[in-house]
Amino acid sequence: MAARAIWKGELKVGATKVPVKLYAALKDQSVRFHILDERSKTRVKQHMVKADTGDEVANEKIQKGFEIEPGSFVILDDKELESIEPKATREIEIKKFIPPQAIAPEFYDRPYYLGPDGNETAYFALAEALRKQDREGLAHWVMRKQPYVGALRAEGDQLMLFTLRSADEVLSAKELPRPAGRAPDKKELSMAKQLVEMLRGDFNPKDYQDEYRQRVMEFVEKKAKGRAPRLHLVKSKRAPASLDKILSKSIESLKKKQRAA
Amino acid sequence: MAAGKRKKRQSEDAEQKGARPLWSGTLTFGLVSVPVDLYPGNRTNRAPLRMLGPEDEPLARRYYSEETGRDLDADDMVRGFEIDKDKFVVVTDEELERLAPEQSRDIDLRRFVELDSVPPIYFDRSYFLAPAEGSEKAYRLLVDTMKASDLAGIATFVMRGKEYLVAIFPENGILRAETMRFPDELRSPKEVGLPEPKTVPAATVKKFEQLIAKHSARTLPLKELKDEKTERMLKLIEKKRARHQDVVKVEESDRDEGKVVDIMTALKKSLAKKRKAA
């Protein structure tokens, strides 16, 4: 069954417009737990209370404030908060194109599929052009009162739109001190490189499953039937030894495995 | 995981305030093991708004029982999976911890790939791995090796009741750990119902290619990744502060000022401490 579009917009590249529908690219597979009252095993809710007395405060009486210095707040009312909301528009403006490598992994946030909303020719032509030029479009748009900066990208024959995190949100390693540690000597480095090369391969997503999620679900099902298995605590071990001994041992055992395979 | 996620986020935020890592474990490649501490790679909201009462009193968010109306502390609550309507199976923290497979407490780098070959749809959240006490040398070896090979290590591990697929790669001498989505968390274009590609006139493609070439740039300056809404809000706050408009004092008795530490400060401290020790 086809998914429902969550939003409709128009890609604007120069003076050309490409109408698109936006679809969620993620599906939540997490084990859905609820927080319960331990005594009654029923659901809990949340409310706001006065910190000192614990008295409930109704939603419409709550004010929102920003702390400008310890203990001092500027109150913002609903009208003011509305005034900073961007104007609603259907336009996804693409003003700039950059190589995909120009965006580091940590900036990609949520992915969406784009589908054509009418003009299929323009949609597939834009996807093909992006692929041929090996570029991603830098996108600006407003969706549900939120302004977004994003990346427009061809994935296969289709278009995808990613929201990107703001520069303020992402910590850069450049802002951090380099960890210490003696530089490895040539022998260690060349053995370690050899080891990494032996483990080099393609990224095959199908090789990875969330096994833990499956274990949790199996356990929940057994416990529901009153047959929860006994679980034991496993300890992880650590092996201290000299680095180059460990490295050569690692290479040996990998070679053996690869010969056997 | 509506309720569960909220609870987790709250504890993650609380953790960010202290200098404690989110997770500690061992990074392994071959038989080499590198004890590491994991820290978040994202900053929290720059402009958090605090809820205040009608007389500017500080407010707190509390859980209460839907059944009895009674306010609940953390100890009064458990985690439950809804097996039938309103029927729950309780699962404890200890059970979740013990369900983790043995090797998943380690991050075992069994595959190294070119980072550019991973489609961005997989990337989720970012963390940093810092060397734990005594592991600086092996950590540096791994960083230098990965940098020289220009490869990222791929592995899975379990943290706080969830398994993560992760790509690990060096950045400025530090290992970044980017969590990734599992393939079954992603929809395919077919599932979404996107139409089959069709052949399009070469001239239309050419027209787009010319537009792309005309507006191409080599890099993405970080200043283009702005959070406009937050900036507008901070401007409005600054304006009101200068005018002393709606500025209120809030009396708080039991507030622990010392606890509010930026995650960056915590991470810096942790890396600096190790530097001294080495």
Interface residues (C-beta under 8 A of the other chain):
Chain A: M1 A2 A3 V13 G14 T16 Y23 A24 A25 L26 K27 D28 Q29 S30 V31 R32 F33 H34 I35 L36 D37 E38 R39 S40 K41 T42 R43 V44 K45 Q46 H47 M48 V49 K50 A51 D52 G54 V57 K61 I62 Q63 K64 G65 F66 E67 I68 P70 G71 S72 F73 V74 I75 L76 D77 E80 L81 S83 I84 E85 P86 I94 K95 K96 F97 I98 P99 P100 Q101 A102 I103 P105 E106 F107 Y108 P111 Y113 G115 P116 E120 T121 A122 F124 A125 L126 A127 E128 A129 L130 K132 Q133 R135 G137 L138 Q146 P147 V149 A151 R153 E155 G156 D157 Q158 M160 F162 L164 R165 S166 A167 D168 E169 V170 L171 S172 A173 K174 E175 L176 P177 R178 P179 A180 G181 R182 A183 P184 E188 L189 A192 K193 L195 V196 E197 L199 R200 G201 D202 F203 P205 K206 D207 Y208 Q209 D210 E211 Y212 R213 R215 V216 F219 V220 K223 A224 A228 L231 H232 L233 V234 S236 R238 A239 L243 I246 L247 K249 S250 I251 S253 L254
Chain B: M1 A2 A3 G4 K5 K7 G25 T26 F29 G30 L31 V32 S33 P35 P40 G41 N42 R43 R46 A47 P48 L49 R50 M51 L52 G53 P54 D56 E57 P58 L59 A60 R61 R62 Y63 Y64 S65 E66 E67 T68 R70 D71 L72 D75 D76 M77 V78 R79 G80 F81 E82 I83 D86 F88 V89 V90 V91 E94 E95 L96 E97 R98 L99 A100 P101 E102 S104 R105 D106 L109 R110 R111 F112 V113 E114 L115 D116 S117 V118 P119 P120 I121 Y122 F123 S126 F128 A130 P131 E136 K137 A138 Y139 R140 L141 L142 D144 T145 M146 A148 S149 L151 I154 T156 V158 G161 K162 E163 L165 A167 E171 N172 G173 I174 R176 E178 R181 F182 P183 D184 E185 L186 R187 P189 E191 V192 G193 L194 P195 P197 K198 V200 P201 T204 V205 K206 K207 F208 E209 L211 I212 A213 K214 H215 S216 A217 R218 T219 L220 L222 K223 E224 L225 K226 D227 E228 K229 T230 R232 M233 L236 I237 K240 R241 Q245 D246 V247 V248 K249 V250 E251 E252 S253 D254 E257 I263 M264 L267 K268 L271 A272 K274 R275 K276 A277 A278
